[in-house]
Amino acid sequence: MSAYRSWAYRPAQRQAAVRPTWREASLPSSQPILPFGNGRSYGDSCLNSAGVLIDSRSLDHVIEFNRETGRIRCESGLLLDALHRITLPAGWFVPVTPGTSYVTLGGALANDVHGKNHHRDGCFGNHVCAFELCRSDGSRIVCSPSSNELLFSATIGGLGLTGFVSWVEIQLLSVESSTMDVNTSVFYGLEEFMALSAQSHDSHQYSVAWLDCVSSGKNFGRGIFIQANHSSQHVPVAERPASSGLPVPVDFPGWALNSVTVKAFNELYFHKHRLMSLGDSIQDFRSYFYPLDSLQHWNRIYGSGGFYQYQFVVPTVNTEALTEILNRIVDSGQGSFLAVLKQFGAVRSPGLMSFPMEGPCLALDFPNKGRKTLQLMDELDAIVTAAHGCVYPAKDNRMSAAAFKQYFPQVDEFVHHIDPAFSSDFWRRVSD
Ligand SMILES: Cc1cc2nc3c(=O)[nH]c(=O)nc-3n(C[C@H](O)[C@H](O)[C@H](O)COP(=O)(O)OP(=O)(O)OC[C@H]3O[C@@H](n4cnc5c(N)ncnc54)[C@H](O)[C@@H]3O)c2cc1C
């Protein structure tokens, strides 16, 4: 038994796990089974307290890399961080990346992760050429957009429930350097955010905003808008080596984060950007894409009680729901400093259970204050549901079975592709 936990730091569990070191290894005989990537999911979709995890992290080899075309086939436990060390010197970058480089390819596929370029390039699944799926009946099925299409579609965003992905083949993005041309501006209110996103759509491959979820009155809905393109300039910028940041050594005490400290942080962060970093700059790709990776185990700042992350999207036609939710969060005084706002685009993913839809998407942390935090998220669920939006399972620890079915009506089709030997804590909760 080993300790496994998800990123939101709760619940910590001792779990039965196997760690295969070669792709052809057979699946464990005890059940239920669940693949485990690097535990960067915030909730319980990567945990399986009633069964056994297949920890993929020793399957971390590149199988084939065509430096001319940028097509790469890797074992599923390879981290994006390790991938970039191999591909960037040859001028290739992962086509879609989440806000941390410490995710595995298998985890990126199973949650069909999105990045700051969703408005242009869709999800990770849009760039998957093929993968091998190992099922509990011993079969190994190669899936692609043109072979075993239904399993291909069900496995992308399929939360690890359709089988174990042993390798993944993706098409990388050609880049001229490892630096980014970044432009930063300030906005006041959600309408200004929407206008900036619309303007940025054609001019910038990447865009994202930090939103102040604490301030009210004239500062309601203010934020920092950051748009970027891969740079063609080989300018030496202070490169931050991966994992260079100081680790947070211990759990912070629960009182360290309260509405006063969070408000103070938000003021400081907003004004630092307003005064010091507006306009154009050149940044190393790690500082741009993975700012949080520089503080190892930053999740410990929430203390041993952990936190919840809540991430939702609402369709563009119902964006007033975003204002309603932001009002509710500000009123509650429970908002944290990590609120990320992004306008998703219209590119559809091949993933049957994929989370994104065209519209604004907000992700923020709530320090765990027990029942009052759960109650707030239930209220937010009601607004998201009424707006025909969706909550992201990769970040979830508490959504009800009823809410899940409303967010993912396609689940009736999905269940036919689940491997009967596979399950997770998340799945047992939402399929009740
Ligand atoms: C700081 C931070 C920023 C983030 N930013 C974003 C973001 O911008 N966009 C976004 O979409 N997500 C984001 N995330 C969430 C994260 O990208 C996803 O949860 C990702 O799927 C985690 O990958 P992992 O390798 O850690 O997998 P895990 O969390 O261990 O597992 C995730 C899922 O994948 C399944 N799985 C893992 N390996 C395999 C396999 N080999 N075969 C089949 N199934 C498998 C698991 O069963 C589980 O259901 C962020 C997380 C953090 C901590």
The ligand as a Tripos MOL2 file, in Angstrom:
@<TRIPOS>MOLECULE
LIG
   53    58     1     0     0
SMALL
NO_CHARGES

@<TRIPOS>ATOM
      1 C1         -1.3580   23.7400  -11.4140 C.3       1 LIG1
      2 C2         -2.3340   22.9930  -12.2820 C.ar      1 LIG1
      3 C3         -2.8260   23.6060  -13.4210 C.ar      1 LIG1
      4 C4         -3.7330   22.9190  -14.2480 C.ar      1 LIG1
      5 N1         -4.1790   23.5450  -15.3770 N.ar      1 LIG1
      6 C5         -5.0450   22.9050  -16.1840 C.ar      1 LIG1
      7 C6         -5.4950   23.4980  -17.4000 C.ar      1 LIG1
      8 O1         -5.1040   24.6150  -17.7360 O.2       1 LIG1
      9 N2         -6.3220   22.7920  -18.1900 N.ar      1 LIG1
     10 C7         -6.7520   21.5220  -17.8590 C.ar      1 LIG1
     11 O2         -7.4880   20.9160  -18.6400 O.2       1 LIG1
     12 N3         -6.3470   20.9150  -16.7140 N.ar      1 LIG1
     13 C8         -5.5120   21.5900  -15.8880 C.ar      1 LIG1
     14 N4         -5.0740   20.9730  -14.7310 N.ar      1 LIG1
     15 C9         -5.5510   19.6320  -14.4290 C.3       1 LIG1
     16 C10        -4.6290   18.5590  -15.0330 C.3       1 LIG1
     17 O3         -4.0950   18.9870  -16.2540 O.3       1 LIG1
     18 C11        -5.4310   17.3000  -15.3230 C.3       1 LIG1
     19 O4         -6.1030   16.8720  -14.1830 O.3       1 LIG1
     20 C12        -4.5510   16.1660  -15.8780 C.3       1 LIG1
     21 O5         -5.3800   15.2080  -16.4350 O.3       1 LIG1
     22 C13        -3.6730   15.5310  -14.7950 C.3       1 LIG1
     23 O6         -2.8220   14.5930  -15.4080 O.3       1 LIG1
     24 P1         -2.0560   13.4860  -14.5530 P.3       1 LIG1
     25 O7         -1.0380   12.9000  -15.4650 O.co2     1 LIG1
     26 O8         -1.5980   14.0470  -13.2740 O.co2     1 LIG1
     27 O9         -3.2030   12.4140  -14.3560 O.3       1 LIG1
     28 P2         -4.0030   11.9800  -13.0280 P.3       1 LIG1
     29 O10        -4.5070   13.1960  -12.3750 O.co2     1 LIG1
     30 O11        -3.2110   11.0270  -12.2300 O.co2     1 LIG1
     31 O12        -5.2180   11.1950  -13.7240 O.3       1 LIG1
     32 C14        -6.1700   11.8950  -14.4700 C.3       1 LIG1
     33 C15        -7.1250   10.9350  -15.1720 C.3       1 LIG1
     34 O13        -6.4130   10.2760  -16.2020 O.3       1 LIG1
     35 C16        -6.5520    8.8780  -16.0870 C.3       1 LIG1
     36 N5         -5.3100    8.2990  -16.6120 N.ar      1 LIG1
     37 C17        -4.0530    8.6030  -16.2260 C.ar      1 LIG1
     38 N6         -3.1690    7.8770  -16.9290 N.ar      1 LIG1
     39 C18        -3.8830    7.0920  -17.7730 C.ar      1 LIG1
     40 C19        -3.5530    6.0720  -18.7080 C.ar      1 LIG1
     41 N7         -2.2770    5.7190  -18.9500 N.pl3     1 LIG1
     42 N8         -4.5510    5.4530  -19.3810 N.ar      1 LIG1
     43 C20        -5.8380    5.8130  -19.1740 C.ar      1 LIG1
     44 N9         -6.2180    6.7370  -18.2820 N.ar      1 LIG1
     45 C21        -5.2530    7.3820  -17.5850 C.ar      1 LIG1
     46 C22        -6.7840    8.6320  -14.5960 C.3       1 LIG1
     47 O14        -7.4820    7.4300  -14.3600 O.3       1 LIG1
     48 C23        -7.6450    9.8340  -14.2420 C.3       1 LIG1
     49 O15        -8.9970    9.5870  -14.5640 O.3       1 LIG1
     50 C24        -4.1620   21.6070  -13.9060 C.ar      1 LIG1
     51 C25        -3.6620   20.9950  -12.7410 C.ar      1 LIG1
     52 C26        -2.7490   21.6790  -11.9300 C.ar      1 LIG1
     53 C27        -2.2300   21.0060  -10.6830 C.3       1 LIG1
@<TRIPOS>BOND
     1     1     2 1
     2     2     3 ar
     3     2    52 ar
     4     3     4 ar
     5     4     5 ar
     6     4    50 ar
     7     5     6 ar
     8     6     7 ar
     9     6    13 1
    10     7     8 2
    11     7     9 ar
    12     9    10 ar
    13    10    11 2
    14    10    12 ar
    15    12    13 ar
    16    13    14 ar
    17    14    15 1
    18    14    50 ar
    19    15    16 1
    20    16    17 1
    21    16    18 1
    22    18    19 1
    23    18    20 1
    24    20    21 1
    25    20    22 1
    26    22    23 1
    27    23    24 1
    28    24    25 2
    29    24    26 1
    30    24    27 1
    31    27    28 1
    32    28    29 2
    33    28    30 1
    34    28    31 1
    35    31    32 1
    36    32    33 1
    37    33    34 1
    38    33    48 1
    39    34    35 1
    40    35    36 1
    41    35    46 1
    42    36    37 ar
    43    36    45 ar
    44    37    38 ar
    45    38    39 ar
    46    39    40 ar
    47    39    45 ar
    48    40    41 1
    49    40    42 ar
    50    42    43 ar
    51    43    44 ar
    52    44    45 ar
    53    46    47 1
    54    46    48 1
    55    48    49 1
    56    50    51 ar
    57    51    52 ar
    58    52    53 1
@<TRIPOS>SUBSTRUCTURE
     1 LIG1         1 GROUP 0 **** ****
